[in-house]
């Protein structure tokens, strides 16, 4: 985790989440597929955890949330079958819900770093969460990845959890330890992270479990 922590901890308001031109890190190929699994349904109201070992690893059957139905089906790029075998940043690069987050990760040169982690949890703001900040702010702060990186770090936990593990933990420590704890409330489709609603949870990737959320998490929100 040391490489993720080297980014400066100083940060501004959420408006610092600027999208900049892609760095040298390229998206990994999304051609890999795994054995077919049932497509997620928007009617799924709670996770059906198969992570009996408690390691936070999930399967396609564990995915839940109203936005899961927006993912491509079968083995198409961005589908569960396609994302599952890929490391998290590469998997996210094909997810149609996360295009702005992926651009932000590229801007801070964190693609390879995230892909190299062995077991993490990622709270991934969906595109509308970033859109709420406004394009003008993205452009204005496009050259400030040192302020963007700590905010992105606040969305990553250095341990892999499934939904039941998160619910049991109640609070989690992100890689941006100066940002304060992440507070978990509710369960299933009513689960929130610092007030951000889970739109599609328990998404499996090779090295991370991903929870798509409806807001950008602000470091310092829960600091005493």
Secondary structure, 3 states (H helix, E strand, C coil): CHHHHCCCCCCCCHHHCCCCCCCCCCCCCCCCCCCCCCCCCCCCCCCCCCCCCCCCCCCHHHCECHHHHHCCCCCCCCCHHHHHCCCHHHHHCCCCCCHHHHHHHHHCCCHHHHHHCCCEEEEEECHHHHHCCCHHHHHHCCCCHHHHHHHHHCCEECCCCCHHHHHHHCEECECCHHHCCEEEECCHHHCEECCEEEEEEEEECCCEEEEEECCCCCCCCCCC
